[in-house]
């Protein structure tokens, strides 16, 4: 049995390519189906809101003034 991809015949290469294409198509199809049927309410396309930046503001967590 030969375990090298360089010295196998043409039909073995064709089988590998066909299987790779089948599995890649299956993975892509499952991914597209899972993405489009996810109705969990996390879609952002319908609820997009733009927030504009206002003027800079100082935020302090302590309201007491310390005099030193």
PDB file with one MODEL, atoms N, CA, C and O in Angstrom:
MODEL        1
ATOM      1  N   UNK A   1       0.845  -1.167   0.000  1.00  0.00           N
ATOM      2  CA  UNK A   1       0.000   0.000   0.000  1.00  0.00           C
ATOM      3  C   UNK A   1       0.898   1.242   0.000  1.00  0.00           C
ATOM      4  O   UNK A   1       1.866   1.332   0.756  1.00  0.00           O
ATOM      5  N   UNK A   2       0.556   2.171  -0.850  1.00  0.00           N
ATOM      6  CA  UNK A   2       1.349   3.386  -0.983  1.00  0.00           C
ATOM      7  C   UNK A   2       0.642   4.522  -0.240  1.00  0.00           C
ATOM      8  O   UNK A   2      -0.539   4.782  -0.472  1.00  0.00           O
ATOM      9  N   UNK A   3       1.359   5.184   0.636  1.00  0.00           N
ATOM     10  CA  UNK A   3       0.766   6.250   1.446  1.00  0.00           C
ATOM     11  C   UNK A   3       1.205   7.636   0.987  1.00  0.00           C
ATOM     12  O   UNK A   3       1.070   8.592   1.750  1.00  0.00           O
ATOM     13  N   UNK A   4       1.708   7.776  -0.195  1.00  0.00           N
ATOM     14  CA  UNK A   4       2.162   9.061  -0.690  1.00  0.00           C
ATOM     15  C   UNK A   4       1.168   9.596  -1.716  1.00  0.00           C
ATOM     16  O   UNK A   4       0.710   8.857  -2.587  1.00  0.00           O
ATOM     17  N   UNK A   5       0.840  10.870  -1.611  1.00  0.00           N
ATOM     18  CA  UNK A   5      -0.065  11.486  -2.592  1.00  0.00           C
ATOM     19  C   UNK A   5       0.638  11.767  -3.909  1.00  0.00           C
ATOM     20  O   UNK A   5      -0.022  11.991  -4.924  1.00  0.00           O
ATOM     21  N   UNK A   6       1.958  11.759  -3.909  1.00  0.00           N
ATOM     22  CA  UNK A   6       2.702  12.050  -5.133  1.00  0.00           C
ATOM     23  C   UNK A   6       2.694  10.879  -6.111  1.00  0.00           C
ATOM     24  O   UNK A   6       2.781  11.094  -7.320  1.00  0.00           O
ATOM     25  N   UNK A   7       2.594   9.678  -5.629  1.00  0.00           N
ATOM     26  CA  UNK A   7       2.740   8.535  -6.528  1.00  0.00           C
ATOM     27  C   UNK A   7       1.457   7.725  -6.702  1.00  0.00           C
ATOM     28  O   UNK A   7       1.511   6.621  -7.245  1.00  0.00           O
ATOM     29  N   UNK A   8       0.300   8.236  -6.260  1.00  0.00           N
ATOM     30  CA  UNK A   8      -0.933   7.488  -6.471  1.00  0.00           C
ATOM     31  C   UNK A   8      -1.464   7.773  -7.866  1.00  0.00           C
ATOM     32  O   UNK A   8      -1.050   8.737  -8.511  1.00  0.00           O
ATOM     33  N   UNK A   9      -2.379   6.936  -8.328  1.00  0.00           N
ATOM     34  CA  UNK A   9      -2.860   7.078  -9.695  1.00  0.00           C
ATOM     35  C   UNK A   9      -3.940   8.157  -9.802  1.00  0.00           C
ATOM     36  O   UNK A   9      -4.362   8.745  -8.806  1.00  0.00           O
ATOM     37  N   UNK A  10      -4.363   8.392 -11.021  1.00  0.00           N
ATOM     38  CA  UNK A  10      -5.289   9.483 -11.323  1.00  0.00           C
ATOM     39  C   UNK A  10      -6.664   9.253 -10.701  1.00  0.00           C
ATOM     40  O   UNK A  10      -7.290  10.218 -10.263  1.00  0.00           O
ATOM     41  N   UNK A  11      -7.148   8.043 -10.645  1.00  0.00           N
ATOM     42  CA  UNK A  11      -8.475   7.784 -10.084  1.00  0.00           C
ATOM     43  C   UNK A  11      -8.503   8.046  -8.579  1.00  0.00           C
ATOM     44  O   UNK A  11      -9.512   8.510  -8.049  1.00  0.00           O
ATOM     45  N   UNK A  12      -7.404   7.752  -7.894  1.00  0.00           N
ATOM     46  CA  UNK A  12      -7.355   8.027  -6.458  1.00  0.00           C
ATOM     47  C   UNK A  12      -7.383   9.536  -6.209  1.00  0.00           C
ATOM     48  O   UNK A  12      -8.047  10.003  -5.284  1.00  0.00           O
ATOM     49  N   UNK A  13      -6.669  10.286  -7.027  1.00  0.00           N
ATOM     50  CA  UNK A  13      -6.711  11.744  -6.897  1.00  0.00           C
ATOM     51  C   UNK A  13      -8.131  12.253  -7.152  1.00  0.00           C
ATOM     52  O   UNK A  13      -8.609  13.136  -6.441  1.00  0.00           O
ATOM     53  N   UNK A  14      -8.798  11.709  -8.149  1.00  0.00           N
ATOM     54  CA  UNK A  14     -10.159  12.137  -8.464  1.00  0.00           C
ATOM     55  C   UNK A  14     -11.106  11.828  -7.309  1.00  0.00           C
ATOM     56  O   UNK A  14     -11.971  12.641  -6.986  1.00  0.00           O
ATOM     57  N   UNK A  15     -10.952  10.661  -6.684  1.00  0.00           N
ATOM     58  CA  UNK A  15     -11.795  10.312  -5.542  1.00  0.00           C
ATOM     59  C   UNK A  15     -11.584  11.280  -4.385  1.00  0.00           C
ATOM     60  O   UNK A  15     -12.545  11.692  -3.735  1.00  0.00           O
ATOM     61  N   UNK A  16     -10.345  11.641  -4.127  1.00  0.00           N
ATOM     62  CA  UNK A  16     -10.044  12.580  -3.036  1.00  0.00           C
ATOM     63  C   UNK A  16     -10.654  13.944  -3.326  1.00  0.00           C
ATOM     64  O   UNK A  16     -11.241  14.561  -2.437  1.00  0.00           O
ATOM     65  N   UNK A  17     -10.522  14.418  -4.551  1.00  0.00           N
ATOM     66  CA  UNK A  17     -11.066  15.729  -4.918  1.00  0.00           C
ATOM     67  C   UNK A  17     -12.590  15.726  -4.839  1.00  0.00           C
ATOM     68  O   UNK A  17     -13.187  16.685  -4.348  1.00  0.00           O
ATOM     69  N   UNK A  18     -13.218  14.668  -5.314  1.00  0.00           N
ATOM     70  CA  UNK A  18     -14.679  14.593  -5.283  1.00  0.00           C
ATOM     71  C   UNK A  18     -15.177  14.549  -3.838  1.00  0.00           C
ATOM     72  O   UNK A  18     -16.132  15.248  -3.499  1.00  0.00           O
ATOM     73  N   UNK A  19     -14.559  13.755  -2.995  1.00  0.00           N
ATOM     74  CA  UNK A  19     -14.975  13.708  -1.588  1.00  0.00           C
ATOM     75  C   UNK A  19     -14.768  15.055  -0.897  1.00  0.00           C
ATOM     76  O   UNK A  19     -15.608  15.481  -0.105  1.00  0.00           O
ATOM     77  N   UNK A  20     -13.663  15.718  -1.192  1.00  0.00           N
ATOM     78  CA  UNK A  20     -13.419  17.027  -0.588  1.00  0.00           C
ATOM     79  C   UNK A  20     -14.484  18.032  -1.021  1.00  0.00           C
ATOM     80  O   UNK A  20     -14.961  18.817  -0.201  1.00  0.00           O
ATOM     81  N   UNK A  21     -14.861  18.017  -2.294  1.00  0.00           N
ATOM     82  CA  UNK A  21     -15.900  18.930  -2.774  1.00  0.00           C
ATOM     83  C   UNK A  21     -17.256  18.618  -2.152  1.00  0.00           C
ATOM     84  O   UNK A  21     -18.011  19.530  -1.815  1.00  0.00           O
ATOM     85  N   UNK A  22     -17.564  17.336  -1.999  1.00  0.00           N
ATOM     86  CA  UNK A  22     -18.846  16.961  -1.386  1.00  0.00           C
ATOM     87  C   UNK A  22     -18.912  17.432   0.060  1.00  0.00           C
ATOM     88  O   UNK A  22     -19.914  18.007   0.484  1.00  0.00           O
ATOM     89  N   UNK A  23     -17.849  17.189   0.816  1.00  0.00           N
ATOM     90  CA  UNK A  23     -17.865  17.585   2.221  1.00  0.00           C
ATOM     91  C   UNK A  23     -17.817  19.110   2.389  1.00  0.00           C
ATOM     92  O   UNK A  23     -18.446  19.650   3.299  1.00  0.00           O
ATOM     93  N   UNK A  24     -17.081  19.800   1.525  1.00  0.00           N
ATOM     94  CA  UNK A  24     -17.048  21.263   1.606  1.00  0.00           C
ATOM     95  C   UNK A  24     -18.421  21.852   1.291  1.00  0.00           C
ATOM     96  O   UNK A  24     -18.847  22.812   1.932  1.00  0.00           O
ATOM     97  N   UNK A  25     -19.109  21.282   0.312  1.00  0.00           N
ATOM     98  CA  UNK A  25     -20.451  21.745  -0.019  1.00  0.00           C
ATOM     99  C   UNK A  25     -21.426  21.467   1.125  1.00  0.00           C
ATOM    100  O   UNK A  25     -22.288  22.291   1.429  1.00  0.00           O
ATOM    101  N   UNK A  26     -21.280  20.301   1.753  1.00  0.00           N
ATOM    102  CA  UNK A  26     -22.155  19.965   2.882  1.00  0.00           C
ATOM    103  C   UNK A  26     -21.931  20.908   4.060  1.00  0.00           C
ATOM    104  O   UNK A  26     -22.890  21.363   4.683  1.00  0.00           O
ATOM    105  N   UNK A  27     -20.687  21.200   4.363  1.00  0.00           N
ATOM    106  CA  UNK A  27     -20.387  22.112   5.479  1.00  0.00           C
ATOM    107  C   UNK A  27     -20.914  23.512   5.178  1.00  0.00           C
ATOM    108  O   UNK A  27     -21.499  24.156   6.049  1.00  0.00           O
ATOM    109  N   UNK A  28     -20.711  23.984   3.954  1.00  0.00           N
ATOM    110  CA  UNK A  28     -21.221  25.312   3.593  1.00  0.00           C
ATOM    111  C   UNK A  28     -22.745  25.347   3.635  1.00  0.00           C
ATOM    112  O   UNK A  28     -23.331  26.326   4.096  1.00  0.00           O
ATOM    113  N   UNK A  29     -23.383  24.291   3.160  1.00  0.00           N
ATOM    114  CA  UNK A  29     -24.852  24.237   3.187  1.00  0.00           C
ATOM    115  C   UNK A  29     -25.402  24.222   4.595  1.00  0.00           C
ATOM    116  O   UNK A  29     -26.387  24.901   4.884  1.00  0.00           O
ATOM    117  N   UNK A  30     -24.779  23.458   5.476  1.00  0.00           N
ATOM    118  CA  UNK A  30     -25.215  23.423   6.876  1.00  0.00           C
ATOM    119  C   UNK A  30     -25.005  24.781   7.533  1.00  0.00           C
ATOM    120  O   UNK A  30     -25.846  25.230   8.313  1.00  0.00           O
ATOM    121  N   UNK A  31     -23.905  25.429   7.228  1.00  0.00           N
ATOM    122  CA  UNK A  31     -23.642  26.753   7.800  1.00  0.00           C
ATOM    123  C   UNK A  31     -24.640  27.789   7.334  1.00  0.00           C
ATOM    124  O   UNK A  31     -25.096  28.613   8.126  1.00  0.00           O
ATOM    125  N   UNK A  32     -24.984  27.758   6.065  1.00  0.00           N
ATOM    126  CA  UNK A  32     -25.965  28.717   5.540  1.00  0.00           C
ATOM    127  C   UNK A  32     -27.348  28.435   6.119  1.00  0.00           C
ATOM    128  O   UNK A  32     -28.075  29.363   6.474  1.00  0.00           O
ATOM    129  N   UNK A  33     -27.709  27.162   6.216  1.00  0.00           N
ATOM    130  CA  UNK A  33     -29.019  26.808   6.763  1.00  0.00           C
ATOM    131  C   UNK A  33     -29.119  27.182   8.240  1.00  0.00           C
ATOM    132  O   UNK A  33     -30.164  27.653   8.689  1.00  0.00           O
ATOM    133  N   UNK A  34     -28.060  26.979   8.988  1.00  0.00           N
ATOM    134  CA  UNK A  34     -28.077  27.315  10.410  1.00  0.00           C
ATOM    135  C   UNK A  34     -28.110  28.816  10.613  1.00  0.00           C
ATOM    136  O   UNK A  34     -28.737  29.298  11.556  1.00  0.00           O
ATOM    137  N   UNK A  35     -27.452  29.559   9.750  1.00  0.00           N
ATOM    138  CA  UNK A  35     -27.413  31.016   9.897  1.00  0.00           C
ATOM    139  C   UNK A  35     -28.754  31.645   9.559  1.00  0.00           C
ATOM    140  O   UNK A  35     -29.203  32.549  10.264  1.00  0.00           O
ATOM    141  N   UNK A  36     -29.395  31.191   8.506  1.00  0.00           N
ATOM    142  CA  UNK A  36     -30.639  31.829   8.081  1.00  0.00           C
ATOM    143  C   UNK A  36     -31.834  31.410   8.925  1.00  0.00           C
ATOM    144  O   UNK A  36     -32.832  32.130   8.955  1.00  0.00           O
ATOM    145  N   UNK A  37     -31.772  30.270   9.612  1.00  0.00           N
ATOM    146  CA  UNK A  37     -32.913  29.835  10.398  1.00  0.00           C
ATOM    147  C   UNK A  37     -32.776  30.188  11.874  1.00  0.00           C
ATOM    148  O   UNK A  37     -33.619  29.791  12.679  1.00  0.00           O
ATOM    149  N   UNK A  38     -31.751  30.912  12.239  1.00  0.00           N
ATOM    150  CA  UNK A  38     -31.564  31.286  13.642  1.00  0.00           C
ATOM    151  C   UNK A  38     -32.450  32.483  13.943  1.00  0.00           C
ATOM    152  O   UNK A  38     -32.076  33.620  13.656  1.00  0.00           O
ATOM    153  N   UNK A  39     -33.615  32.241  14.516  1.00  0.00           N
ATOM    154  CA  UNK A  39     -34.544  33.310  14.842  1.00  0.00           C
ATOM    155  C   UNK A  39     -34.541  33.596  16.327  1.00  0.00           C
ATOM    156  O   UNK A  39     -35.598  33.609  16.959  1.00  0.00           O
ATOM    157  N   UNK A  40     -33.363  33.826  16.895  1.00  0.00           N
ATOM    158  CA  UNK A  40     -33.263  34.011  18.334  1.00  0.00           C
ATOM    159  C   UNK A  40     -33.384  35.471  18.758  1.00  0.00           C
ATOM    160  O   UNK A  40     -33.178  35.777  19.932  1.00  0.00           O
ATOM    161  N   UNK A  41     -33.706  36.367  17.857  1.00  0.00           N
ATOM    162  CA  UNK A  41     -33.910  37.759  18.200  1.00  0.00           C
ATOM    163  C   UNK A  41     -32.637  38.576  18.303  1.00  0.00           C
ATOM    164  O   UNK A  41     -32.672  39.707  18.786  1.00  0.00           O
ATOM    165  N   UNK A  42     -31.530  38.040  17.867  1.00  0.00           N
ATOM    166  CA  UNK A  42     -30.272  38.770  17.954  1.00  0.00           C
ATOM    167  C   UNK A  42     -29.881  39.417  16.635  1.00  0.00           C
ATOM    168  O   UNK A  42     -28.737  39.837  16.466  1.00  0.00           O
ATOM    169  N   UNK A  43     -30.809  39.500  15.710  1.00  0.00           N
ATOM    170  CA  UNK A  43     -30.495  40.121  14.434  1.00  0.00           C
ATOM    171  C   UNK A  43     -30.311  41.617  14.620  1.00  0.00           C
ATOM    172  O   UNK A  43     -31.085  42.262  15.328  1.00  0.00           O
ATOM    173  N   UNK A  44     -29.309  42.155  13.999  1.00  0.00           N
ATOM    174  CA  UNK A  44     -29.055  43.584  14.117  1.00  0.00           C
ATOM    175  C   UNK A  44     -29.491  44.338  12.876  1.00  0.00           C
ATOM    176  O   UNK A  44     -29.465  45.569  12.862  1.00  0.00           O
ATOM    177  N   UNK A  45     -29.887  43.632  11.845  1.00  0.00           N
ATOM    178  CA  UNK A  45     -30.235  44.320  10.608  1.00  0.00           C
ATOM    179  C   UNK A  45     -31.526  45.106  10.736  1.00  0.00           C
ATOM    180  O   UNK A  45     -31.692  46.107  10.039  1.00  0.00           O
ATOM    181  N   UNK A  46     -32.430  44.702  11.583  1.00  0.00           N
ATOM    182  CA  UNK A  46     -33.714  45.396  11.713  1.00  0.00           C
ATOM    183  C   UNK A  46     -33.697  46.451  12.807  1.00  0.00           C
ATOM    184  O   UNK A  46     -34.527  47.360  12.791  1.00  0.00           O
ATOM    185  N   UNK A  47     -32.780  46.355  13.752  1.00  0.00           N
ATOM    186  CA  UNK A  47     -32.789  47.240  14.906  1.00  0.00           C
ATOM    187  C   UNK A  47     -31.512  48.064  14.989  1.00  0.00           C
ATOM    188  O   UNK A  47     -30.917  48.184  16.060  1.00  0.00           O
ATOM    189  N   UNK A  48     -31.097  48.619  13.885  1.00  0.00           N
ATOM    190  CA  UNK A  48     -29.873  49.407  13.865  1.00  0.00           C
ATOM    191  C   UNK A  48     -30.201  50.826  14.283  1.00  0.00           C
ATOM    192  O   UNK A  48     -31.121  51.445  13.750  1.00  0.00           O
ATOM    193  N   UNK A  49     -29.440  51.339  15.242  1.00  0.00           N
ATOM    194  CA  UNK A  49     -29.591  52.729  15.637  1.00  0.00           C
ATOM    195  C   UNK A  49     -28.210  53.360  15.675  1.00  0.00           C
ATOM    196  O   UNK A  49     -27.240  52.747  16.121  1.00  0.00           O
ATOM    197  N   UNK A  50     -28.139  54.593  15.203  1.00  0.00           N
ATOM    198  CA  UNK A  50     -26.878  55.316  15.140  1.00  0.00           C
ATOM    199  C   UNK A  50     -26.808  56.250  16.330  1.00  0.00           C
ATOM    200  O   UNK A  50     -27.743  57.006  16.595  1.00  0.00           O
ATOM    201  N   UNK A  51     -25.702  56.195  17.040  1.00  0.00           N
ATOM    202  CA  UNK A  51     -25.490  57.074  18.192  1.00  0.00           C
ATOM    203  C   UNK A  51     -24.362  58.026  17.835  1.00  0.00           C
ATOM    204  O   UNK A  51     -23.239  57.604  17.563  1.00  0.00           O
ATOM    205  N   UNK A  52     -24.675  59.322  17.839  1.00  0.00           N
ATOM    206  CA  UNK A  52     -23.658  60.317  17.528  1.00  0.00           C
ATOM    207  C   UNK A  52     -22.957  60.738  18.809  1.00  0.00           C
ATOM    208  O   UNK A  52     -23.570  60.834  19.873  1.00  0.00           O
ATOM    209  N   UNK A  53     -21.680  60.983  18.686  1.00  0.00           N
ATOM    210  CA  UNK A  53     -20.899  61.402  19.837  1.00  0.00           C
ATOM    211  C   UNK A  53     -21.229  62.851  20.169  1.00  0.00           C
ATOM    212  O   UNK A  53     -21.299  63.701  19.282  1.00  0.00           O
ATOM    213  N   UNK A  54     -21.430  63.121  21.446  1.00  0.00           N
ATOM    214  CA  UNK A  54     -21.715  64.477  21.891  1.00  0.00           C
ATOM    215  C   UNK A  54     -20.445  65.166  22.361  1.00  0.00           C
ATOM    216  O   UNK A  54     -19.338  64.796  21.968  1.00  0.00           O
ATOM    217  N   UNK A  55     -20.618  66.163  23.198  1.00  0.00           N
ATOM    218  CA  UNK A  55     -19.468  66.866  23.742  1.00  0.00           C
ATOM    219  C   UNK A  55     -18.816  66.019  24.828  1.00  0.00           C
ATOM    220  O   UNK A  55     -19.500  65.248  25.501  1.00  0.00           O
ATOM    221  N   UNK A  56     -17.510  66.151  25.008  1.00  0.00           N
ATOM    222  CA  UNK A  56     -16.842  65.397  26.071  1.00  0.00           C
ATOM    223  C   UNK A  56     -17.374  65.801  27.444  1.00  0.00           C
ATOM    224  O   UNK A  56     -17.700  66.967  27.664  1.00  0.00           O
ATOM    225  N   UNK A  57     -17.461  64.869  28.344  1.00  0.00           N
ATOM    226  CA  UNK A  57     -17.976  65.131  29.680  1.00  0.00           C
ATOM    227  C   UNK A  57     -17.060  64.480  30.705  1.00  0.00           C
ATOM    228  O   UNK A  57     -16.446  63.446  30.440  1.00  0.00           O
ATOM    229  N   UNK A  58     -16.975  65.091  31.867  1.00  0.00           N
ATOM    230  CA  UNK A  58     -16.198  64.534  32.966  1.00  0.00           C
ATOM    231  C   UNK A  58     -17.134  63.647  33.782  1.00  0.00           C
ATOM    232  O   UNK A  58     -18.240  64.057  34.135  1.00  0.00           O
ATOM    233  N   UNK A  59     -16.697  62.471  34.069  1.00  0.00           N
ATOM    234  CA  UNK A  59     -17.486  61.552  34.885  1.00  0.00           C
ATOM    235  C   UNK A  59     -16.672  61.219  36.124  1.00  0.00           C
ATOM    236  O   UNK A  59     -15.535  60.758  36.030  1.00  0.00           O
ATOM    237  N   UNK A  60     -17.260  61.453  37.267  1.00  0.00           N
ATOM    238  CA  UNK A  60     -16.577  61.156  38.525  1.00  0.00           C
ATOM    239  C   UNK A  60     -17.447  60.220  39.350  1.00  0.00           C
ATOM    240  O   UNK A  60     -18.670  60.356  39.392  1.00  0.00           O
ATOM    241  N   UNK A  61     -16.803  59.285  39.994  1.00  0.00           N
ATOM    242  CA  UNK A  61     -17.563  58.348  40.797  1.00  0.00           C
ATOM    243  C   UNK A  61     -17.751  58.865  42.224  1.00  0.00           C
ATOM    244  O   UNK A  61     -18.634  58.396  42.942  1.00  0.00           O
ATOM    245  N   UNK A  62     -16.932  59.822  42.635  1.00  0.00           N
ATOM    246  CA  UNK A  62     -17.014  60.356  43.993  1.00  0.00           C
ATOM    247  C   UNK A  62     -17.455  61.817  43.915  1.00  0.00           C
ATOM    248  O   UNK A  62     -16.814  62.619  43.236  1.00  0.00           O
ATOM    249  N   UNK A  63     -18.525  62.165  44.592  1.00  0.00           N
ATOM    250  CA  UNK A  63     -19.030  63.527  44.523  1.00  0.00           C
ATOM    251  C   UNK A  63     -18.517  64.415  45.640  1.00  0.00           C
ATOM    252  O   UNK A  63     -18.766  65.620  45.638  1.00  0.00           O
ATOM    253  N   UNK A  64     -17.795  63.828  46.602  1.00  0.00           N
ATOM    254  CA  UNK A  64     -17.255  64.636  47.686  1.00  0.00           C
ATOM    255  C   UNK A  64     -15.972  65.333  47.235  1.00  0.00           C
ATOM    256  O   UNK A  64     -15.177  64.785  46.471  1.00  0.00           O
ATOM    257  N   UNK A  65     -15.799  66.550  47.730  1.00  0.00           N
ATOM    258  CA  UNK A  65     -14.607  67.332  47.405  1.00  0.00           C
ATOM    259  C   UNK A  65     -13.620  67.219  48.556  1.00  0.00           C
ATOM    260  O   UNK A  65     -13.963  67.470  49.712  1.00  0.00           O
ATOM    261  N   UNK A  66     -12.417  66.846  48.233  1.00  0.00           N
ATOM    262  CA  UNK A  66     -11.377  66.720  49.272  1.00  0.00           C
ATOM    263  C   UNK A  66     -10.435  67.900  49.143  1.00  0.00           C
ATOM    264  O   UNK A  66      -9.848  68.134  48.086  1.00  0.00           O
ATOM    265  N   UNK A  67     -10.297  68.650  50.247  1.00  0.00           N
ATOM    266  CA  UNK A  67      -9.393  69.801  50.263  1.00  0.00           C
ATOM    267  C   UNK A  67      -8.140  69.365  51.013  1.00  0.00           C
ATOM    268  O   UNK A  67      -8.220  68.850  52.128  1.00  0.00           O
ATOM    269  N   UNK A  68      -6.994  69.574  50.398  1.00  0.00           N
ATOM    270  CA  UNK A  68      -5.734  69.212  51.046  1.00  0.00           C
ATOM    271  C   UNK A  68      -4.887  70.420  51.282  1.00  0.00           C
ATOM    272  O   UNK A  68      -3.786  70.306  51.821  1.00  0.00           O
TER     273      UNK A  68
ENDMDL
END
